[in-house]
Every structure is written in structure tokens, then in C-alpha cells.
Amino acid sequence: MNAQALKLIIRVMLTTALLVFNLSAQDDTPTDAEGCKDSPIITRMPGSLIHSCENKEYEQAEMPTGKDSEGNTVNKTFEGEYHYWEYGTREGVSEIQVFRNFETALKQAGFKIVFEQSPGTITANKGDTWYLLDNKGTFYYQTIVTVKQMTQEVTAAASSIADELNKSGHIALYGIHFETGKATILPDSESALGEIVKMLQENPDVKLSVEGHTDNVGAAASNQALSEKRAQAVVIWLTGHGVAAARLKSKGWGQTKPVADNATDEGRGKNRRVELVKM
């Protein structure tokens, strides 16, 4: 083998070794956790990596929103579309550096800072969107909840309604929805209403009191009137679908019989309900 051929072989070997080394180096480069990407609302600290994330159609998250008279942190629970990230920051980033960056970015994006405890926590709000930063400096967590009403996907079956009426004499149904502040029944309520009709058809001796309940938002007198109208609307729907009027009556309780804490969105959602009471 002459010298020129030997040099060519050595050059090819070196090139191949360099290519293998570069590919190996690229494989070792840290990357975001699989399937994770930044929120469109706010970017990451440059040089940060997403260690984990979570995205849910509907979830709840607790966020600090203020202080009480004794200086204790007051938390509030928000429910809706939910997103969560855990980021690791680049080397040399301080806790206050992360805190100030997000504080400024949120304000520039039109968010109102509802609560902050430097350099660890920020709660911010814009419209129906709530944002929480839990900052540790070398890593930080972001939680974003866009508040919305849960879409009811499961309704009580006729047999379940009958069983509960026989067991306790009443049942709360959360599959019956109305326009906000009105007694107009929304179309997505028909499944639950249809099960009531089916239950009454299968149990011809059952008579029901249809009873409306509200949360405590607004004036008590208005809530009382609204609950009565909503109960009446359900009775009208049922009689319009074959149920004898003599088997039904309506009653409204307004905000007088809460089953949960009206101080939270979750509690108010549970208090806004239609109950069937066996007569």
C-alpha cells in the first residue's frame, strides 16, 4: 500500500470517528420531557428544561390569593382546563432573578398580580385565567387554570334514581343545566331529564317534588324566585314528555339549603342543583 492510499484511509477513519463522536454528543444533550412544551401564555427562563408536565381537560388547583386579618395566607380553589410544568433552570440563576422575570412578564401580558411572596410565589389573574408560580430558583413550577364550567358527561340512570329515592327519599341531579341567571333549560340537560321520565314510567306509583336550589351569589330574594322558576321549568319539561301533572309539584329553596361551602367555586357549583324528593 502506497503512502497516498494510507493517508486516504486514515482521513476516512478520522472523519468517521468525528462523526460518531458528534452524534454521541448530540444524543447526550438534555431535552424537555417527552410530550411537553411551553404554555402559549408565558415563555420559560432561557436555558431552562421541562422536567415534567401535566395537561388535563378539567382539574382543580389551589392558589394563594391574599392574607386574612391575622396575616395568614388565604387560598382559593379554581377549576377548569389545567396545565402544569416543572422546569429546571440553567446554572447560576438565582431565585430572585426568576421571580422578577416572571413578575414583569406577567404584568406586560396584562395579568393582575393577585398575590406575591418574594421570591417564592406569584398568583396572577387575567379574565378566566389564573396563573401560579412556585419558585425555588434552581427549579420552578408553573400552574395555569382557565376557569370554566365542567361539561357533564355522566348522568344518573333511571334505575339509580329509583334506588336512591327508595333509599333516602331524595336525590340531587347535576346533569340539569340552565342559562346563567335564567330558568331556560340548556339542551345538554335532555339526557338527565329523559332518565327521570324513564324512571317515572317504570315506577308508576312514584310522585315527585322537583326542587330548585341556588348558590348565594346575588340577592336572596332573586335567588329564591330563580330557584322556583327553574323547578317549574323542569316540571313543564317532564309533563311535556308524557309525565302526568298530578305526579309532580315544584318548589324553590333559593340559597337556604347549601350542601357545600359557598366561598369556593366548587362549593357553589354543588349548591346550584335540582333535587327530586319522593312524595
C-alpha positions in Angstrom: 0.0 0.0 0.0 1.5 3.3 -1.0 1.7 6.4 1.2 -1.1 8.3 -0.6 -3.6 5.4 -0.1 -2.7 5.1 3.6 -3.3 8.8 4.1 -6.7 8.5 2.5 -7.7 5.5 4.7 -6.5 7.4 7.8 -8.5 10.5 6.7 -11.7 8.4 6.3 -11.2 6.8 9.7 -10.7 10.2 11.4 -13.8 11.6 9.7 -15.9 8.6 10.7 -14.7 8.8 14.3 -15.5 12.5 14.4 -19.0 11.9 13.1 -19.6 9.2 15.6 -18.4 11.5 18.4 -20.7 14.3 17.3 -23.7 12.0 17.1 -22.9 10.7 20.5 -22.6 14.2 21.9 -25.9 15.2 20.4 -27.6 12.1 22.0 -26.4 13.3 25.4 -27.8 16.8 25.0 -30.5 17.4 27.7 -34.0 17.8 26.3 -37.5 18.6 27.5 -39.6 15.7 28.9 -41.4 13.8 26.1 -44.6 15.5 25.0 -44.0 18.7 27.0 -44.0 22.2 25.5 -44.2 25.7 26.8 -47.5 27.5 27.5 -48.5 30.0 24.8 -49.2 32.4 27.7 -45.7 32.8 29.0 -42.3 31.6 28.0 -39.6 29.8 30.1 -36.5 31.3 31.6 -33.9 30.9 28.8 -31.8 27.8 29.3 -34.4 26.0 31.3 -35.7 22.5 30.6 -39.1 21.0 31.3 -38.6 18.0 33.6 -42.3 17.1 33.7 -45.7 18.4 32.7 -49.4 17.6 33.1 -52.4 18.7 30.9 -56.0 17.9 31.8 -59.3 18.8 30.3 -60.7 19.6 33.7 -59.0 19.7 37.1 -58.8 21.9 40.2 -55.8 23.8 41.7 -55.4 25.7 44.9 -53.7 29.1 44.7 -52.9 31.7 47.3 -55.0 34.9 46.7 -54.4 37.1 49.8 -54.0 37.4 53.5 -56.5 37.3 56.3 -56.7 39.8 59.2 -54.2 37.8 61.1 -51.7 37.7 58.3 -52.3 34.1 57.3 -52.3 33.1 53.6 -55.8 32.6 52.1 -56.0 30.0 49.4 -58.7 29.7 46.7 -59.5 26.6 44.6 -60.0 27.1 40.8 -61.5 24.5 38.4 -61.2 24.3 34.7 -58.7 23.5 31.9 -55.5 22.6 33.7 -51.8 22.8 32.8 -48.7 22.2 34.9 -45.0 22.3 34.3 -41.8 21.7 36.3 -38.7 23.5 34.9 -35.1 23.2 35.8 -33.2 26.4 35.4 -29.7 27.0 33.9 -26.7 27.0 36.2 -26.1 30.3 38.0 -29.7 31.6 38.0 -30.9 33.0 41.3 -34.3 32.7 43.0 -35.0 36.5 42.8 -33.9 36.5 39.2 -36.6 34.0 38.2 -39.2 35.8 40.4 -38.6 39.2 38.9 -38.6 37.9 35.4 -42.0 36.3 35.7 -43.4 39.2 37.7 -42.5 41.6 34.9 -43.6 39.3 32.1 -47.0 38.7 33.7 -47.6 42.4 34.1 -46.6 43.1 30.5 -49.0 40.4 29.3 -51.9 42.2 31.1 -52.1 40.0 34.2 -53.0 41.4 37.6 -50.7 40.3 40.4 -53.2 39.0 43.0 -50.7 37.6 45.5 -46.9 37.6 45.7 -44.4 36.5 48.3 -41.0 37.3 47.1 -39.0 35.4 45.9 -41.1 32.3 46.1 -44.7 32.7 45.0 -46.8 34.7 42.5 -50.5 34.3 41.8 -51.8 36.3 38.8 -55.1 36.6 37.0 -56.4 37.8 33.6 -60.0 37.2 32.8 -60.8 33.5 33.4 -57.1 32.5 33.5 -55.3 32.0 36.8 -51.5 31.5 37.0 -49.3 30.3 39.8 -45.5 30.4 40.1 -43.9 28.3 42.8 -40.2 29.3 42.6 -37.2 27.6 44.1 -34.5 29.2 41.9 -32.8 26.1 40.6 -36.2 24.8 39.5 -39.7 26.3 39.4 -43.3 25.1 38.9 -46.0 26.8 36.8 -49.7 26.1 37.1 -52.3 27.6 34.8 -56.1 27.1 35.2 -58.6 28.5 32.7 -61.8 28.6 34.8 -64.8 27.0 33.1 -67.9 25.0 33.8 -67.4 21.3 33.7 -69.2 19.5 30.8 -71.4 16.9 32.4 -70.7 13.6 30.7 -72.3 11.2 33.1 -75.9 11.3 34.2 -77.8 9.1 36.7 -79.6 6.2 35.1 -83.3 5.7 35.7 -82.6 2.6 37.9 -80.0 4.6 40.0 -82.5 7.4 40.5 -85.2 5.0 41.7 -82.8 3.2 44.0 -81.7 6.5 45.7 -85.3 7.7 46.0 -86.2 4.4 47.7 -83.1 4.5 49.9 -83.1 8.2 51.1 -86.2 9.7 49.7 -84.3 12.3 47.6 -81.6 12.7 45.0 -79.6 15.7 43.8 -79.1 15.8 40.0 -76.2 17.8 38.5 -77.0 17.0 34.9 -79.7 19.6 34.5 -78.3 22.9 33.4 -79.8 26.4 32.8 -78.8 29.6 31.2 -76.9 31.8 33.7 -79.4 33.7 35.8 -82.4 32.3 33.9 -84.8 29.3 34.0 -84.1 28.3 30.4 -83.1 24.7 30.3 -80.0 24.0 28.2 -80.0 21.3 25.5 -77.3 19.2 27.3 -79.9 18.5 30.1 -82.1 16.3 28.0 -80.2 13.1 28.8 -80.7 13.5 32.6 -84.4 14.7 32.1 -85.0 11.7 29.9 -83.8 9.3 32.7 -86.3 10.9 35.0 -89.1 10.3 32.6 -87.9 6.7 32.2 -87.8 6.2 35.9 -91.4 7.5 36.3 -92.6 5.3 33.5 -91.0 2.2 35.2 -92.4 3.3 38.7 -96.0 4.4 38.1 -96.7 4.9 41.8 -93.9 7.4 42.4 -94.8 11.1 42.8 -92.1 13.7 42.9 -91.4 17.2 44.3 -89.0 18.9 41.9 -87.0 21.3 44.0 -84.6 24.1 42.8 -81.5 25.3 44.7 -79.0 28.1 44.1 -75.7 29.4 45.4 -75.5 32.6 47.4 -74.3 34.9 44.6 -76.8 37.8 44.2 -79.7 38.8 46.3 -81.5 36.2 48.4 -84.9 37.2 47.0 -83.8 36.9 43.4 -82.3 33.5 44.1 -85.5 32.4 45.7 -87.5 33.4 42.6 -84.9 31.9 40.3 -85.0 28.5 42.1 -88.8 28.4 41.9 -88.8 29.2 38.2 -86.2 26.6 37.5 -88.1 23.9 39.3 -91.3 24.9 37.4 -89.3 24.7 34.1 -88.3 21.1 34.9 -91.9 20.1 35.7 -93.1 21.7 32.5 -90.4 19.7 30.5 -91.4 16.5 32.2 -95.2 16.9 31.6 -94.4 17.9 28.0 -92.7 14.5 27.6 -95.6 12.3 28.9 -95.5 12.6 32.7 -98.9 13.2 34.3 -99.0 16.6 36.0 -100.7 15.1 39.1 -97.5 13.2 39.8 -95.4 16.3 40.1 -95.1 19.5 42.0 -92.4 22.2 42.1 -90.7 24.1 44.9 -87.8 26.5 45.2 -85.5 26.9 48.1 -83.2 29.6 46.8 -79.9 29.7 48.7 -81.3 28.4 52.0 -80.1 24.8 51.8 -76.5 24.7 50.7 -74.7 21.3 50.7 -71.2 22.8 50.3 -69.2 25.9 51.0 -70.3 28.9 49.0 -66.9 30.5 49.5 -65.4 28.3 46.7 -66.3 27.8 43.0 -66.6 24.1 43.6 -68.9 24.6 46.6 -71.2 27.0 44.7 -71.3 24.5 41.8 -72.6 21.8 44.1 -75.2 24.2 45.6 -76.7 25.0 42.2 -78.8 21.9 41.8 -82.1 20.3 41.1 -83.3 17.8 43.7 -86.0 15.2 43.3 -87.9 14.4 46.5 -90.2 11.4 46.8 -93.7 12.4 48.0 
